[in-house]
Amino acid sequence: MKPFLFALLALGMSATVSMAGQLTSENNEYCDWKFTGQIEKGDSELIDRIPTGSYPLRLCVDSPGGSLSEGLKLFNLLWDVNLTTAVLPGDRCESACAVAFLGGSTLEGTDVTRQMDRIMWVGSRLGFHGPSLELQTGQSYQDQHLNTAFKTALDAAARLFEVNRTQDRGSRAMTDHLLHRWLNTDHRSMYYIDTVGDAILSDISVGGVNFDVKLRTDHIRNICDNVYLKGSYPAGYGLSASIHHGFTNTKDLKASLDEDYFSEDREVFAEIRNNELLAFVGAYPSATKYHVNGCFVSFYLDGVTDFKAEDYYLQSTPISVRIVSYTEIPESDIDVLTWAQEQSVLQERSIDPIYMFPFDMPIEVLPTNEEHSAAKQPQSTFKNDREAQGWVWLRFLTYRGLDLPGGDVETVRSGDMNDCATACMNRSDCIGYTEDSWNGLCFLKGQGALSSTYRLHPKASTYMRPEFANRIAQDTRPVVMKGRKGKGFDGYAYQTVQLGSYDSCATACLQEESCKAVNYRADNATCEMLADPPEYFTMQGVEMGIKVQAD
């Protein structure tokens, strides 16, 4: 009896043999960082070192896939931080890479509103496929092996279902259609986002498209047809649903709409008024024989013709669509557009101009603009002149709370980490730097630091060029508390507890991952725990402790 392999890895592996993944700082108009190659264990930890904050950064990807578990970790990471995703012309993102790609989003405002932001460019490839059992013909297998493999498959499906259910105020990471395609695509095949309809059904933005086209009634009808096929018409028949159970391809799905009962009588009314296009298309099926659905479209022409990839980030969706319910269009001589605006509105939404093109139109033949040509060979200029604004440190991967002893090539006295980053960038032998925030110093690191290890210390943060970051290991020495009597921190304590001694306070800090330092006040037996301790000072009656790795 031979063992068999459960091809869960097939979800995250392409048939193409590829090199291990590499993260590089790009800093051009289209990518801040770029990941290329196979997705392997540890890649999520590396990408987690990308410095993120209130300003969103874009991670471009070019990968055939790899580890599913790591791809899911990357999805969760991207979802939780301000990182958007893109696949540039000529690049691909398949299998586990495609799962990670779906996490691209931005977090904005004091109320932290999430906006999905993941773009595939014309000329790129984005593909999904599911897991499978690989059984050899003529072999027999033990029940326990089959049961284990089946459970593994269910676990994989459950984890992707969690991605499907991940949403924030209406922004969903994976559409029902995409989950359905993932589960129904054999691991030896691939469901590619190949057509306009695939992108619409999967909520994937398409960059590099030229929308400055001569408008025809076909474009207006495409908008309404595509909204219908997306499943956005309320109370519609089987076609108007989030999952198309018999889906084969977008061409067949579009044909089913073109051949429905209403197709021959479906009319388009359109007019341009003061640079604004107003249009009505109907009729479309509804769930009752007493009413039909209609589609009212409005947009300003320049809002569509000038639409660029950056407008996806700005959430500038220029086309307004209202689905209305009516019985029939009056045959008398009336203004149909005015009449349409007076009908009962069932649903209203804003969409981007990709909806103007036919549902089954291949993405690769969409008209492209100058932006697409530039994205093929991005120029290495720091985006939006951020270097001049003090953002050079964004070129380095960040290791907060970690020191890197040794290998110094220069000491910079400055409290501004951007000065340190600039000094490092100006030296060809500098691979990174360690900032001592308590003393306003930076230590530029040369090749000699590669033999060192990252070591825990609350005053230090290390910033590394990405090509060297993974060549240095985390120190394995035990973590201890180093105390000093008569010294203390004047920072915010995230937790204060009553404990009988400094030793008890130090032990409590060691058991808390968030705790990096403590103040112990013997007079009232209080233990103050700090997550980000500032410089310490002389304090009577206080014994401080910092969490470090023993020398």
C-alpha positions as a printed NumPy array, in Angstrom:
array([[  0.   ,   0.   ,   0.   ],
       [  1.498,   3.307,  -1.074],
       [  1.02 ,   6.628,   0.681],
       [ -0.565,   9.425,  -1.331],
       [ -0.097,  13.129,  -1.388],
       [ -2.855,  15.59 ,  -0.686],
       [ -2.272,  18.375,  -3.138],
       [ -3.133,  21.201,  -0.802],
       [  0.156,  22.723,  -1.882],
       [ -1.25 ,  22.821,  -5.379],
       [ -3.442,  25.687,  -4.259],
       [ -0.345,  27.715,  -3.707],
       [  2.078,  26.201,  -6.213],
       [  2.459,  26.81 ,  -9.912],
       [  3.831,  24.141, -12.209],
       [  6.68 ,  26.541, -12.975],
       [  9.828,  26.173, -10.883],
       [ 10.747,  29.551,  -9.402],
       [ 13.304,  31.129,  -7.119],
       [ 12.492,  31.983,  -3.519],
       [ 10.768,  35.309,  -2.937],
       [ 12.592,  38.619,  -2.757],
       [ 11.388,  41.954,  -1.398],
       [ 12.813,  45.125,  -2.935],
       [ 12.285,  48.839,  -2.374],
       [ 10.992,  50.308,  -5.65 ],
       [  9.825,  53.824,  -4.766],
       [  8.39 ,  54.672,  -8.17 ],
       [  5.047,  56.046,  -9.226],
       [  3.399,  52.599,  -9.193],
       [  5.16 ,  50.573,  -6.483],
       [  6.698,  51.458,  -3.138],
       [  7.792,  47.849,  -2.597],
       [  7.798,  44.759,  -4.787],
       [  7.711,  41.058,  -3.923],
       [  8.918,  38.641,  -6.604],
       [  9.328,  34.869,  -6.657],
       [  7.951,  31.94 ,  -4.679],
       [  5.926,  32.542,  -1.51 ],
       [  7.545,  30.617,   1.34 ],
       [  7.374,  30.418,   5.117],
       [  8.682,  33.612,   6.692],
       [  7.723,  35.955,   3.841],
       [  4.868,  37.443,   5.868],
       [  7.322,  38.323,   8.653],
       [  9.558,  40.071,   6.126],
       [  6.707,  42.06 ,   4.574],
       [  5.492,  42.931,   8.068],
       [  8.733,  44.947,   8.396],
       [  7.607,  47.379,   5.686],
       [  7.12 ,  50.707,   7.497],
       [  3.433,  51.556,   7.386],
       [  1.361,  54.271,   8.966],
       [ -1.34 ,  56.748,   8.014],
       [  0.103,  57.079,   4.496],
       [ -0.764,  53.996,   2.376],
       [  2.039,  52.229,   0.514],
       [  1.665,  49.998,  -2.536],
       [  3.099,  46.489,  -2.659],
       [  3.497,  45.137,  -6.195],
       [  3.645,  41.361,  -6.59 ],
       [  5.031,  39.043,  -9.258],
       [  4.752,  35.455,  -8.053],
       [  3.572,  32.023,  -9.265],
       [  2.365,  31.23 ,  -5.749],
       [  3.832,  28.97 ,  -3.092],
       [  2.719,  28.173,   0.444],
       [ -1.037,  28.516,   0.996],
       [ -0.611,  29.016,   4.745],
       [  1.902,  31.795,   4.109],
       [ -0.382,  33.313,   1.48 ],
       [ -3.186,  33.435,   4.052],
       [ -0.842,  35.05 ,   6.577],
       [  0.033,  37.644,   3.97 ],
       [ -3.667,  38.273,   3.303],
       [ -4.314,  38.883,   7.006],
       [ -1.258,  41.128,   7.259],
       [ -2.204,  43.237,   4.233],
       [ -5.782,  43.525,   5.456],
       [ -4.652,  44.84 ,   8.844],
       [ -2.148,  47.485,   7.677],
       [ -2.072,  50.321,   5.164],
       [ -0.704,  48.307,   2.233],
       [ -2.368,  48.21 ,  -1.171],
       [ -1.529,  45.648,  -3.884],
       [ -0.878,  45.688,  -7.632],
       [  0.202,  43.388, -10.456],
       [  2.005,  45.424, -13.123],
       [  1.963,  44.786, -16.894],
       [  3.991,  41.676, -17.724],
       [  3.823,  40.344, -14.144],
       [  1.701,  37.551, -12.712],
       [  0.142,  36.679,  -9.374],
       [ -1.242,  33.148,  -9.067],
       [ -2.441,  30.693,  -6.419],
       [ -1.245,  31.714,  -2.939],
       [ -0.105,  35.062,  -4.337],
       [ -3.642,  35.792,  -5.568],
       [ -5.029,  35.034,  -2.089],
       [ -2.549,  37.458,  -0.518],
       [ -3.291,  40.062,  -3.217],
       [ -6.932,  40.238,  -2.111],
       [ -5.92 ,  41.809,   1.219],
       [ -4.77 ,  45.063,  -0.394],
       [ -6.668,  47.971,   1.179],
       [ -6.316,  51.388,   2.77 ],
       [ -7.378,  52.608,   6.19 ],
       [ -8.558,  56.197,   6.312],
       [ -9.969,  58.768,   8.709],
       [-10.381,  58.988,  12.456],
       [-13.133,  56.38 ,  12.286],
       [-10.782,  54.105,  10.294],
       [-12.774,  53.451,   7.139],
       [-11.407,  50.687,   4.9  ],
       [-11.291,  50.973,   1.127],
       [-10.353,  47.977,  -1.006],
       [ -7.369,  48.829,  -3.207],
       [ -5.952,  46.021,  -5.337],
       [ -5.2  ,  46.637,  -9.017],
       [ -4.276,  44.323, -11.841],
       [ -2.949,  46.155, -14.866],
       [ -3.757,  45.386, -18.483],
       [ -1.122,  42.836, -19.543],
       [ -0.836,  41.184, -16.109],
       [ -2.096,  37.752, -15.008],
       [ -4.138,  37.099, -11.858],
       [ -5.166,  33.472, -11.301],
       [ -6.938,  31.32 ,  -8.698],
       [ -7.362,  27.564,  -8.304],
       [ -8.431,  25.051,  -5.703],
       [ -6.916,  22.057,  -3.875],
       [ -7.193,  18.419,  -4.912],
       [ -6.412,  14.864,  -3.896],
       [ -3.734,  13.288,  -6.056],
       [ -4.483,   9.566,  -6.091],
       [ -2.6  ,   7.058,  -8.204],
       [ -4.752,   4.844, -10.424],
       [ -4.98 ,   1.247,  -9.26 ],
       [ -3.725,   1.931,  -5.721],
       [ -5.593,   1.29 ,  -2.475],
       [ -5.51 ,   3.604,   0.519],
       [ -6.342,   3.322,   4.197],
       [ -9.518,   4.973,   5.442],
       [ -7.604,   7.023,   8.   ],
       [ -5.425,   8.534,   5.259],
       [ -8.434,   9.407,   3.137],
       [-10.239,  10.908,   6.133],
       [ -7.178,  12.96 ,   7.05 ],
       [ -6.823,  14.227,   3.494],
       [-10.514,  15.072,   3.289],
       [-10.336,  17.004,   6.557],
       [ -7.308,  18.907,   5.256],
       [ -9.279,  19.856,   2.152],
       [-12.191,  21.044,   4.276],
       [ -9.806,  23.057,   6.462],
       [ -8.415,  24.754,   3.362],
       [-11.921,  25.557,   2.131],
       [-12.866,  26.882,   5.575],
       [ -9.884,  29.214,   5.624],
       [-10.796,  30.594,   2.206],
       [-14.387,  30.971,   3.384],
       [-13.018,  33.111,   6.229],
       [-11.347,  35.295,   3.577],
       [-14.699,  35.48 ,   1.76 ],
       [-16.453,  36.622,   4.939],
       [-13.75 ,  39.166,   5.811],
       [-15.345,  42.542,   5.294],
       [-15.394,  46.042,   6.686],
       [-18.422,  48.304,   6.178],
       [-19.39 ,  46.729,   2.895],
       [-15.854,  46.203,   1.58 ],
       [-15.435,  42.451,   1.138],
       [-12.061,  40.882,   0.439],
       [-13.309,  37.976,  -1.698],
       [-16.621,  37.999,  -3.55 ],
       [-18.978,  35.021,  -3.462],
       [-18.306,  34.514,  -7.16 ],
       [-14.552,  34.317,  -6.613],
       [-14.893,  31.828,  -3.746],
       [-17.201,  29.732,  -5.937],
       [-14.636,  29.786,  -8.765],
       [-11.817,  28.92 ,  -6.358],
       [-13.667,  25.854,  -5.116],
       [-14.615,  24.754,  -8.627],
       [-11.27 ,  25.198, -10.386],
       [ -9.027,  22.125, -10.479],
       [ -5.526,  22.638,  -9.091],
       [ -4.069,  21.677, -12.495],
       [ -5.993,  24.52 , -14.08 ],
       [ -6.406,  28.203, -13.256],
       [ -9.293,  30.648, -13.125],
       [ -7.759,  33.799, -14.547],
       [ -9.276,  37.25 , -14.319],
       [ -9.231,  37.403, -18.111],
       [-12.241,  39.492, -19.073],
       [-14.037,  42.637, -17.998],
       [-16.751,  40.43 , -16.504],
       [-14.245,  38.409, -14.477],
       [-12.887,  41.637, -12.973],
       [-16.381,  42.966, -12.229],
       [-17.591,  39.724, -10.636],
       [-14.42 ,  39.548,  -8.512],
       [-14.242,  43.246,  -7.542],
       [-10.759,  43.606,  -9.03 ],
       [ -9.753,  47.023, -10.355],
       [ -8.043,  47.187, -13.756],
       [ -5.318,  49.776, -14.333],
       [ -3.92 ,  51.339, -17.488],
       [ -7.222,  51.529, -19.399],
       [ -7.931,  54.406, -21.76 ],
       [-11.499,  55.561, -21.085],
       [-11.284,  58.506, -23.48 ],
       [-13.405,  56.755, -26.096],
       [-16.151,  57.983, -28.365],
       [-19.325,  57.198, -26.452],
       [-21.966,  55.066, -28.133],
       [-25.239,  53.639, -26.914],
       [-23.398,  50.296, -26.673],
       [-21.287,  51.715, -23.837],
       [-24.416,  52.752, -21.94 ],
       [-26.066,  49.379, -22.41 ],
       [-22.832,  47.656, -21.327],
       [-22.953,  49.591, -18.053],
       [-26.47 ,  48.397, -17.249],
       [-25.886,  44.848, -18.511],
       [-22.725,  44.556, -16.412],
       [-24.413,  45.873, -13.287],
       [-27.156,  43.293, -13.83 ],
       [-24.713,  40.434, -14.409],
       [-22.778,  41.515, -11.318],
       [-25.919,  40.611,  -9.392],
       [-26.785,  44.157,  -8.379],
       [-30.426,  44.247,  -9.475],
       [-32.658,  43.551,  -6.472],
       [-35.295,  40.847,  -6.711],
       [-34.016,  39.588, -10.034],
       [-34.101,  36.109, -11.496],
       [-31.283,  33.563, -11.396],
       [-28.82 ,  35.679, -13.36 ],
       [-29.004,  38.53 , -10.889],
       [-27.224,  36.792,  -8.043],
       [-23.841,  36.916,  -6.329],
       [-23.1  ,  33.339,  -7.471],
       [-23.773,  31.979, -10.956],
       [-23.986,  28.261, -10.255],
       [-23.562,  27.131, -13.835],
       [-20.788,  29.6  , -14.609],
       [-18.429,  28.503, -17.367],
       [-17.118,  31.8  , -18.696],
       [-18.207,  35.397, -19.082],
       [-19.096,  34.945, -22.76 ],
       [-21.726,  32.304, -21.983],
       [-23.059,  34.304, -19.04 ],
       [-23.458,  37.398, -21.211],
       [-25.159,  35.318, -23.927],
       [-27.762,  34.147, -21.431],
       [-28.709,  37.772, -20.793],
       [-28.693,  38.669, -24.494],
       [-31.135,  35.831, -25.128],
       [-33.578,  36.559, -22.3  ],
       [-37.238,  37.474, -22.773],
       [-36.636,  41.24 , -22.625],
       [-33.534,  41.477, -24.809],
       [-35.27 ,  42.362, -28.09 ],
       [-37.303,  45.158, -26.492],
       [-34.502,  46.563, -24.338],
       [-34.027,  50.215, -25.307],
       [-31.407,  52.869, -24.622],
       [-32.334,  56.531, -24.159],
       [-29.389,  58.909, -23.786],
       [-28.668,  62.627, -23.849],
       [-25.794,  64.934, -22.899],
       [-26.736,  67.999, -20.884],
       [-24.039,  70.476, -19.79 ],
       [-21.246,  67.894, -20.077],
       [-23.303,  65.365, -18.098],
       [-24.539,  62.176, -19.727],
       [-27.991,  61.02 , -18.674],
       [-29.274,  57.666, -19.897],
       [-31.957,  55.073, -19.261],
       [-31.872,  51.392, -20.276],
       [-34.748,  48.945, -19.874],
       [-36.315,  46.588, -19.392],
       [-34.583,  43.988, -17.222],
       [-36.232,  41.07 , -15.397],
       [-37.659,  41.439, -11.916],
       [-39.109,  38.903,  -9.511],
       [-42.706,  39.834, -10.29 ],
       [-44.743,  39.838, -13.472],
       [-46.27 ,  43.175, -12.541],
       [-43.06 ,  45.21 , -12.73 ],
       [-39.756,  45.296, -14.575],
       [-36.43 ,  46.839, -13.664],
       [-34.764,  49.737, -15.418],
       [-31.322,  51.278, -15.206],
       [-30.716,  55.04 , -14.969],
       [-27.112,  56.154, -15.625],
       [-25.492,  59.539, -15.106],
       [-21.906,  60.808, -15.201],
       [-19.861,  63.817, -16.175],
       [-17.855,  63.121, -19.307],
       [-14.497,  64.377, -18.03 ],
       [-14.869,  62.283, -14.864],
       [-14.794,  59.199, -17.094],
       [-12.386,  60.226, -19.847],
       [ -9.763,  61.425, -17.318],
       [-10.054,  58.368, -15.033],
       [ -6.648,  56.942, -14.012],
       [ -5.423,  54.101, -11.798],
       [ -4.83 ,  56.456,  -8.862],
       [ -8.55 ,  57.253,  -8.881],
       [ -9.211,  53.745,  -7.541],
       [ -7.239,  54.733,  -4.42 ],
       [ -9.131,  58.037,  -4.237],
       [-12.396,  56.06 ,  -4.518],
       [-13.367,  58.327,  -7.398],
       [-16.088,  56.197,  -9.005],
       [-17.585,  58.641, -11.506],
       [-20.576,  56.686, -12.849],
       [-23.836,  56.743, -10.914],
       [-26.362,  53.941, -11.51 ],
       [-29.897,  53.783, -10.126],
       [-32.036,  50.682, -10.515],
       [-35.707,  51.63 , -10.75 ],
       [-38.949,  49.69 , -10.871],
       [-41.743,  50.443, -13.356],
       [-44.521,  48.809, -15.332],
       [-43.892,  50.201, -18.817],
       [-42.456,  53.242, -20.528],
       [-45.302,  55.58 , -21.551],
       [-45.746,  55.717, -25.283],
       [-46.82 ,  59.361, -25.301],
       [-44.411,  62.089, -26.315],
       [-42.593,  62.561, -22.975],
       [-39.077,  63.144, -21.774],
       [-38.077,  59.566, -20.931],
       [-35.033,  60.665, -18.933],
       [-37.091,  62.965, -16.716],
       [-39.708,  60.218, -16.318],
       [-37.003,  57.682, -15.368],
       [-35.677,  59.9  , -12.606],
       [-39.14 ,  60.027, -11.069],
       [-39.504,  56.24 , -10.746],
       [-39.128,  54.329,  -7.5  ],
       [-35.445,  53.696,  -6.804],
       [-34.652,  50.146,  -5.684],
       [-30.901,  50.573,  -5.444],
       [-28.238,  53.179,  -6.136],
       [-24.508,  52.654,  -6.519],
       [-21.351,  54.232,  -7.951],
       [-19.111,  52.301, -10.322],
       [-15.876,  52.817, -12.231],
       [-15.665,  53.181, -16.033],
       [-14.578,  49.572, -16.702],
       [-18.323,  48.817, -16.765],
       [-18.544,  50.618, -20.147],
       [-16.866,  47.737, -21.94 ],
       [-18.538,  44.429, -22.925],
       [-18.792,  41.841, -20.168],
       [-16.914,  39.227, -22.211],
       [-14.241,  41.575, -23.586],
       [-10.72 ,  40.237, -22.872],
       [ -8.762,  42.55 , -20.602],
       [ -5.686,  42.204, -22.794],
       [ -7.432,  43.958, -25.716],
       [ -8.762,  46.919, -23.715],
       [ -7.506,  50.266, -25.03 ],
       [ -4.554,  51.477, -22.952],
       [ -3.286,  54.928, -22.013],
       [  0.073,  56.61 , -21.389],
       [ -0.094,  55.513, -17.771],
       [ -0.006,  51.896, -18.93 ],
       [  3.118,  52.521, -21.009],
       [  4.828,  54.115, -18.003],
       [  3.824,  51.232, -15.703],
       [  5.591,  48.735, -17.973],
       [  8.954,  50.308, -17.13 ],
       [  8.482,  52.426, -13.997],
       [ 11.096,  55.101, -13.439],
       [ 13.012,  54.842, -10.158],
       [ 11.989,  58.211,  -8.787],
       [ 10.767,  58.52 ,  -5.229],
       [  7.003,  58.823,  -5.408],
       [  5.541,  62.303,  -4.891],
       [  9.003,  63.675,  -4.006],
       [  8.689,  62.162,  -0.54 ],
       [ 12.489,  62.216,  -0.15 ],
       [ 12.345,  66.002,  -0.03 ],
       [  9.582,  65.755,   2.544],
       [ 11.574,  63.606,   4.972],
       [ 10.481,  60.102,   4.023],
       [ 13.772,  58.461,   3.02 ],
       [ 13.405,  55.992,   5.898],
       [ 10.507,  54.362,   3.996],
       [ 13.155,  52.634,   1.867],
       [ 14.223,  50.503,   4.838],
       [ 12.578,  47.53 ,   6.532],
       [ 11.826,  48.296,  10.175],
       [ 12.8  ,  46.204,  13.208],
       [ 11.295,  48.114,  16.113],
       [ 12.642,  47.409,  19.565],
       [ 15.627,  45.486,  18.17 ],
       [ 19.292,  46.443,  18.397],
       [ 21.984,  45.249,  15.979],
       [ 25.309,  45.338,  17.856],
       [ 28.553,  45.741,  15.91 ],
       [ 29.471,  46.443,  12.312],
       [ 29.368,  50.244,  12.735],
       [ 30.832,  52.356,   9.926],
       [ 29.656,  55.769,  11.138],
       [ 27.834,  57.414,  14.045],
       [ 25.282,  60.113,  13.281],
       [ 24.137,  62.444,  16.053],
       [ 20.54 ,  63.295,  15.22 ],
       [ 17.1  ,  62.825,  16.685],
       [ 15.594,  62.621,  13.201],
       [ 15.632,  59.105,  11.761],
       [ 15.332,  60.573,   8.27 ],
       [ 18.786,  62.14 ,   8.731],
       [ 20.081,  58.684,   9.593],
       [ 18.377,  57.161,   6.543],
       [ 19.81 ,  59.84 ,   4.268],
       [ 23.307,  59.327,   5.682],
       [ 23.026,  55.59 ,   5.035],
       [ 21.718,  56.082,   1.491],
       [ 24.722,  58.318,   0.772],
       [ 27.169,  55.534,   1.644],
       [ 27.612,  52.579,  -0.696],
       [ 28.906,  50.438,   2.194],
       [ 25.879,  51.073,   4.462],
       [ 23.394,  48.186,   4.704],
       [ 21.21 ,  49.74 ,   7.401],
       [ 21.296,  51.63 ,  10.679],
       [ 20.263,  51.33 ,  14.32 ],
       [ 18.573,  54.265,  16.021],
       [ 19.161,  54.922,  19.739],
       [ 16.1  ,  57.028,  20.53 ],
       [ 17.142,  57.689,  24.134],
       [ 20.421,  59.347,  23.188],
       [ 19.638,  60.811,  19.755],
       [ 22.215,  58.665,  17.971],
       [ 22.253,  56.47 ,  14.883],
       [ 24.831,  53.825,  14.102],
       [ 25.277,  53.141,  10.39 ],
       [ 25.955,  49.475,   9.695],
       [ 28.352,  47.902,   7.22 ],
       [ 28.865,  44.324,   6.039],
       [ 30.379,  43.457,   9.426],
       [ 26.889,  43.588,  10.953],
       [ 25.856,  40.532,   8.933],
       [ 27.593,  38.316,  11.502],
       [ 25.592,  39.89 ,  14.336],
       [ 22.017,  39.184,  15.469],
       [ 18.912,  41.29 ,  16.139],
       [ 18.752,  41.736,  19.906],
       [ 15.874,  42.968,  22.049],
       [ 16.329,  46.453,  23.549],
       [ 13.554,  49.071,  24.102],
       [ 15.724,  52.078,  23.179],
       [ 16.698,  50.695,  19.773],
       [ 15.091,  50.275,  16.364],
       [ 16.989,  48.902,  13.387],
       [ 16.322,  49.837,   9.759],
       [ 17.716,  47.569,   7.048],
       [ 18.011,  47.623,   3.29 ],
       [ 15.663,  44.801,   2.189],
       [ 18.346,  42.804,   0.371],
       [ 20.259,  42.367,   3.654],
       [ 17.442,  42.145,   6.207],
       [ 16.874,  38.383,   6.05 ],
       [ 20.581,  37.595,   6.222],
       [ 20.592,  38.476,   9.917],
       [ 18.984,  36.16 ,  12.481],
       [ 17.084,  36.928,  15.665],
       [ 19.225,  36.426,  18.777],
       [ 18.316,  33.31 ,  20.775],
       [ 19.677,  34.432,  24.154],
       [ 17.212,  34.47 ,  27.053],
       [ 15.132,  37.579,  27.707],
       [ 15.784,  39.154,  31.129],
       [ 14.875,  42.299,  33.032],
       [ 17.724,  44.723,  33.681],
       [ 16.977,  47.042,  36.619],
       [ 18.299,  50.315,  38.017],
       [ 17.321,  51.862,  41.347],
       [ 16.59 ,  55.578,  41.524],
       [ 15.774,  55.749,  37.815],
       [ 12.428,  55.767,  36.065],
       [ 10.435,  56.519,  32.942],
       [  8.139,  59.493,  32.533],
       [  6.096,  57.802,  29.829],
       [  2.579,  56.406,  29.572],
       [  1.969,  53.148,  31.448],
       [ -0.576,  51.01 ,  29.615],
       [ -1.194,  48.987,  32.782],
       [ -0.644,  49.54 ,  36.516],
       [ -0.946,  46.678,  39.007],
       [ -0.363,  46.224,  42.743],
       [  2.621,  43.94 ,  43.432],
       [  4.705,  43.356,  46.516],
       [  8.203,  43.752,  45.081],
       [ 10.297,  44.831,  42.089],
       [ 11.048,  41.173,  41.325],
       [  7.314,  40.433,  41.05 ],
       [  6.915,  43.455,  38.79 ],
       [  9.807,  42.331,  36.574],
       [  8.376,  38.819,  36.336],
       [  4.97 ,  40.211,  35.321],
       [  6.628,  42.217,  32.538],
       [  8.48 ,  39.159,  31.239],
       [  5.152,  37.366,  30.948],
       [  3.564,  40.219,  28.949],
       [  4.578,  40.475,  25.295],
       [  3.532,  44.141,  25.13 ],
       [  5.609,  45.098,  28.171],
       [  9.062,  46.5  ,  27.351],
       [  9.877,  48.289,  30.61 ],
       [  8.559,  48.936,  34.132],
       [  8.575,  51.495,  36.921],
       [  8.244,  49.96 ,  40.383],
       [  7.241,  52.318,  43.198],
       [  7.89 ,  50.682,  46.557],
       [  6.063,  53.327,  48.625],
       [  2.679,  52.284,  47.207],
       [  3.68 ,  48.857,  45.77 ],
       [  2.671,  49.77 ,  42.207],
       [  4.073,  48.236,  39.046],
       [  3.747,  50.42 ,  35.941],
       [  4.131,  48.587,  32.623],
       [  5.262,  50.506,  29.517],
       [  5.04 ,  49.364,  25.898],
       [  7.156,  52.17 ,  24.387],
       [  9.413,  53.581,  27.108],
       [ 11.037,  56.979,  26.461],
       [ 14.387,  58.127,  27.86 ],
       [ 14.712,  57.481,  31.618],
       [ 15.598,  60.004,  34.331],
       [ 16.52 ,  60.11 ,  38.01 ],
       [ 13.441,  59.389,  40.144],
       [ 13.522,  58.971,  43.879],
       [ 11.731,  55.918,  45.204],
       [ 11.491,  54.286,  41.777],
       [ 13.246,  51.215,  40.407],
       [ 13.099,  50.84 ,  36.65 ],
       [ 13.513,  47.7  ,  34.601],
       [ 13.976,  47.141,  30.879],
       [ 13.435,  43.956,  28.911],
       [ 16.61 ,  42.944,  27.068],
       [ 18.43 ,  39.87 ,  25.867],
       [ 21.235,  38.89 ,  28.2  ],
       [ 24.841,  39.555,  27.171]])
